């Protein structure tokens, strides 16, 4: 029978994410696409030196168990209906594994999309598994398709220390990763059409912009002018996330120009930009 000599479960033990997942390094796939290909890469991953999401345990010697699940982007972090899949250790959308050397690398995790009609059932399964890292409950099941962004998740890591052989019952604080966006939703930013192609120098012109899919919490409309190959003026449009319709149209107000005394039309540039790095 295998024995374990060290069970250091002091109050100072803690876990940390040492390699965050890449922001948009993987495409969320549907079950009908068959075998899931492409693991979530780490944020510092390159073709020469691939990395993967990693956690590290400090001030603890011995084994630990980690349970990984998808949670929503915004606080309070709720169970997200997307599932984690992999060759090993993943079942019912949740990854669970035991590690012993203090470092756990997740080199085989993929993300399986939930269709709108499946959201409630996915969350029911998660509730049955009692995977609710922040104890926010599952009251959002019936309205999840309205309040959950299906184009973005976070990974939540729940670490449990081993207090006796094969008994993992000392829970550490859950860890939440940076957001992971669906790669297919993070297409090149492009403006398809504007309702107006001119605006008063005082700003405030109501304009509607049609575009490819954008993420509501990660988009800005930048106006700028260059003179002699140098940036002369820059400003951003005024709008809120609620002014973005179905991720493909933005209603905004034009910014004020730097010189209100101009008499002639001034050509300026406009583009979509992501505030996040």
C-alpha positions as CSV (number, residue, x, y, z in Angstrom):
1,X,0.0,0.0,0.0
2,X,1.3,3.4,-0.9
3,X,2.0,5.7,2.0
4,X,2.6,9.5,2.2
5,X,4.8,10.7,4.9
6,X,4.3,14.5,4.7
7,X,1.0,16.3,5.2
8,X,2.1,19.9,5.8
9,X,-1.3,21.7,5.7
10,X,-0.3,24.9,7.6
11,X,-2.5,28.0,7.3
12,X,0.3,29.7,5.3
13,X,-0.1,27.4,2.3
14,X,-1.4,29.2,-0.8
15,X,-1.6,28.7,-4.5
16,X,-0.8,31.1,-7.4
17,X,-1.3,31.2,-11.1
18,X,2.2,31.4,-12.5
19,X,1.3,31.2,-16.2
20,X,-1.9,32.9,-17.2
21,X,-3.9,31.5,-20.2
22,X,-3.5,33.3,-23.5
23,X,-6.2,36.0,-24.0
24,X,-7.5,34.6,-27.3
25,X,-5.3,31.7,-28.2
26,X,-7.9,29.0,-28.7
27,X,-11.3,28.7,-30.5
28,X,-14.2,27.5,-28.5
29,X,-15.7,24.5,-30.3
30,X,-19.0,22.8,-30.4
31,X,-19.6,19.2,-29.7
32,X,-20.9,18.5,-33.2
33,X,-17.4,19.4,-34.5
34,X,-16.1,16.1,-33.2
35,X,-12.7,15.7,-31.5
36,X,-11.5,18.9,-29.8
37,X,-8.2,20.1,-31.1
38,X,-6.0,22.8,-29.7
39,X,-5.2,23.2,-26.1
40,X,-5.4,26.5,-24.3
41,X,-1.9,28.1,-24.5
42,X,-0.2,30.2,-21.9
43,X,0.1,33.9,-22.4
44,X,3.9,33.7,-23.0
45,X,3.6,30.8,-25.4
46,X,5.5,30.9,-28.7
47,X,5.9,28.4,-31.5
48,X,9.4,27.7,-30.3
49,X,8.6,27.5,-26.6
50,X,5.0,26.6,-26.0
51,X,3.6,27.2,-22.5
52,X,0.3,26.4,-20.9
53,X,-1.7,27.6,-17.9
54,X,0.1,26.7,-14.7
55,X,-0.5,27.0,-11.0
56,X,2.0,26.6,-8.2
57,X,1.5,25.7,-4.6
58,X,3.6,27.4,-1.9
59,X,4.4,26.4,1.7
60,X,3.1,22.9,1.4
61,X,4.9,19.6,1.0
62,X,2.8,16.6,-0.3
63,X,0.1,16.1,-2.7
64,X,-2.8,18.3,-3.6
65,X,-5.9,18.1,-5.8
66,X,-7.1,20.8,-8.2
67,X,-10.6,21.1,-9.7
68,X,-10.8,23.4,-12.7
69,X,-14.0,24.8,-14.1
70,X,-15.3,27.7,-16.3
71,X,-16.7,30.8,-14.6
72,X,-18.1,34.0,-15.9
73,X,-15.9,37.0,-16.8
74,X,-17.5,39.5,-14.4
75,X,-17.7,39.5,-10.6
76,X,-19.5,37.8,-8.8
77,X,-17.9,34.8,-10.6
78,X,-20.7,32.3,-11.4
79,X,-20.6,28.9,-13.0
80,X,-20.3,29.3,-16.8
81,X,-22.0,26.7,-19.1
82,X,-19.0,26.0,-21.3
83,X,-17.2,22.8,-20.5
84,X,-13.6,21.9,-20.2
85,X,-12.4,18.9,-22.1
86,X,-9.2,17.0,-22.4
87,X,-7.7,13.6,-22.9
88,X,-7.4,12.9,-19.2
89,X,-8.9,14.0,-16.0
90,X,-11.9,15.9,-17.5
91,X,-15.5,14.7,-16.9
92,X,-18.8,16.5,-17.2
93,X,-17.0,19.7,-18.1
94,X,-14.8,19.8,-15.1
95,X,-11.1,18.9,-14.9
96,X,-9.9,17.2,-11.7
97,X,-6.4,16.0,-11.0
98,X,-3.8,15.3,-8.3
99,X,-0.3,16.7,-8.4
100,X,2.6,16.2,-6.0
101,X,5.6,18.5,-6.9
102,X,4.0,21.8,-6.2
103,X,3.5,22.7,-9.8
104,X,0.6,21.8,-12.0
105,X,0.6,22.4,-15.8
106,X,-2.6,22.2,-17.8
107,X,-1.3,21.3,-21.2
108,X,-4.4,19.5,-22.6
109,X,-7.4,21.7,-21.9
110,X,-9.9,22.7,-24.5
111,X,-13.2,24.6,-24.3
112,X,-16.5,23.0,-25.5
113,X,-19.2,25.6,-26.2
114,X,-22.7,25.4,-24.9
115,X,-25.5,26.1,-27.3
116,X,-28.2,28.3,-26.0
117,X,-30.6,25.4,-25.7
118,X,-28.1,23.4,-23.7
119,X,-27.1,26.2,-21.2
120,X,-29.7,25.2,-18.5
121,X,-28.8,21.5,-18.6
122,X,-25.0,22.3,-18.5
123,X,-25.5,24.4,-15.4
124,X,-27.8,21.7,-13.8
125,X,-25.0,19.2,-14.2
126,X,-22.5,21.6,-12.6
127,X,-24.9,22.1,-9.7
128,X,-25.2,18.3,-9.3
129,X,-21.4,18.1,-9.1
130,X,-21.4,20.8,-6.5
131,X,-18.8,22.8,-8.4
132,X,-19.6,26.3,-7.3
133,X,-16.3,27.9,-6.4
134,X,-17.6,31.2,-5.0
135,X,-20.9,29.8,-3.7
136,X,-22.9,32.2,-5.9
137,X,-25.5,29.5,-6.5
138,X,-27.3,28.6,-9.7
139,X,-30.2,31.0,-9.7
140,X,-28.9,32.3,-13.0
141,X,-29.8,29.0,-14.8
142,X,-33.1,30.3,-16.3
143,X,-31.7,33.6,-17.4
144,X,-28.1,32.6,-18.2
145,X,-28.4,33.0,-22.0
146,X,-29.3,36.7,-21.3
147,X,-26.7,37.5,-18.7
148,X,-23.7,35.3,-19.6
149,X,-21.3,36.3,-22.4
150,X,-20.7,33.0,-24.3
151,X,-17.7,34.5,-26.1
152,X,-15.5,34.7,-22.9
153,X,-14.7,32.6,-19.8
154,X,-12.3,32.5,-16.9
155,X,-10.7,29.4,-15.5
156,X,-11.3,28.8,-11.8
157,X,-8.8,26.7,-9.9
158,X,-9.9,25.1,-6.6
159,X,-7.0,23.6,-4.8
160,X,-7.5,21.1,-1.9
161,X,-4.5,19.9,0.2
162,X,-4.2,16.3,1.3
163,X,-4.7,16.0,5.0
164,X,-4.5,12.1,5.1
165,X,-3.8,9.5,2.5
166,X,-6.2,10.2,-0.4
167,X,-8.2,12.7,1.6
168,X,-8.2,16.1,0.0
169,X,-10.3,18.3,2.3
170,X,-8.2,21.4,3.1
171,X,-9.6,24.0,0.7
172,X,-7.5,27.0,-0.4
173,X,-8.9,30.2,-1.8
174,X,-10.1,29.7,-5.4
175,X,-7.9,31.2,-8.1
176,X,-9.4,32.9,-11.1
177,X,-7.5,33.4,-14.4
178,X,-7.5,36.4,-16.7
179,X,-10.4,36.3,-19.3
180,X,-10.1,33.9,-22.2
181,X,-11.9,35.1,-25.3
182,X,-13.2,32.9,-28.1
183,X,-10.7,33.2,-30.9
184,X,-13.4,33.3,-33.6
185,X,-15.1,36.2,-31.8
186,X,-11.8,38.2,-31.6
187,X,-11.6,38.8,-35.4
188,X,-9.8,41.8,-36.9
189,X,-11.5,45.0,-36.0
190,X,-13.2,46.4,-39.1
191,X,-15.7,49.2,-39.6
192,X,-18.3,48.1,-42.2
193,X,-20.4,51.3,-42.3
194,X,-21.1,54.6,-40.6
195,X,-24.5,56.4,-40.5
196,X,-22.7,59.8,-40.8
197,X,-19.3,60.7,-42.3
198,X,-19.1,64.2,-40.8
199,X,-19.7,65.7,-37.4
200,X,-19.6,69.2,-35.8
201,X,-16.4,70.3,-34.2
202,X,-18.3,70.6,-30.9
203,X,-18.9,66.9,-30.8
204,X,-22.1,65.2,-29.7
205,X,-23.2,63.9,-33.1
206,X,-25.2,60.7,-32.8
207,X,-23.7,58.1,-35.1
208,X,-24.3,54.4,-35.7
209,X,-21.4,52.2,-36.6
210,X,-21.7,48.7,-38.1
211,X,-18.8,46.3,-37.6
212,X,-17.6,42.7,-37.2
213,X,-18.2,41.1,-33.9
214,X,-16.7,43.0,-30.9
215,X,-16.5,42.3,-27.2
216,X,-18.7,44.8,-25.3
217,X,-16.3,45.4,-22.5
218,X,-13.2,45.6,-24.6
219,X,-13.8,48.1,-27.4
220,X,-13.3,51.8,-28.0
221,X,-13.8,54.1,-31.0
222,X,-10.7,56.3,-31.6
223,X,-10.7,59.5,-33.7
224,X,-7.3,61.0,-34.6
225,X,-5.6,63.4,-36.9
226,X,-2.0,63.4,-38.1
227,X,0.0,66.4,-39.4
228,X,3.5,66.1,-40.7
229,X,3.6,62.4,-39.8
230,X,2.9,63.3,-36.1
231,X,-0.2,62.8,-34.0
232,X,-1.9,66.2,-33.8
233,X,-5.2,65.3,-32.2
234,X,-6.8,62.2,-30.6
235,X,-10.1,61.6,-28.8
236,X,-12.5,58.8,-28.2
237,X,-16.2,58.4,-28.9
238,X,-18.7,58.5,-26.0
239,X,-20.7,55.3,-25.5
240,X,-21.5,52.6,-23.0
241,X,-21.6,48.8,-23.3
242,X,-25.4,49.0,-23.4
243,X,-25.0,51.0,-26.7
244,X,-23.6,48.0,-28.4
245,X,-26.2,46.0,-30.2
246,X,-25.7,42.2,-30.5
247,X,-21.9,42.8,-30.7
248,X,-22.2,44.1,-34.3
249,X,-23.4,47.7,-34.1
250,X,-22.4,50.6,-31.8
251,X,-24.4,53.8,-31.2
252,X,-22.1,56.6,-30.1
253,X,-21.6,60.3,-29.9
254,X,-18.7,61.9,-31.7
255,X,-15.9,63.6,-29.6
256,X,-15.1,67.3,-29.5
257,X,-12.4,68.5,-31.8
258,X,-9.4,70.4,-30.4
259,X,-10.0,73.6,-32.3
260,X,-13.6,74.9,-32.2
261,X,-12.8,77.9,-34.4
262,X,-12.1,76.0,-37.6
263,X,-14.1,77.1,-40.7
264,X,-13.3,74.3,-43.1
265,X,-13.9,70.6,-43.0
266,X,-11.0,68.8,-41.3
267,X,-10.3,65.2,-42.5
268,X,-9.7,62.9,-39.5
269,X,-9.4,59.1,-39.0
270,X,-11.6,56.8,-37.1
271,X,-10.9,53.2,-36.0
272,X,-12.0,50.5,-33.5
273,X,-9.4,49.7,-30.9
274,X,-9.2,47.2,-28.0
275,X,-8.1,48.8,-24.6
276,X,-6.7,45.4,-23.4
277,X,-3.1,44.5,-24.3
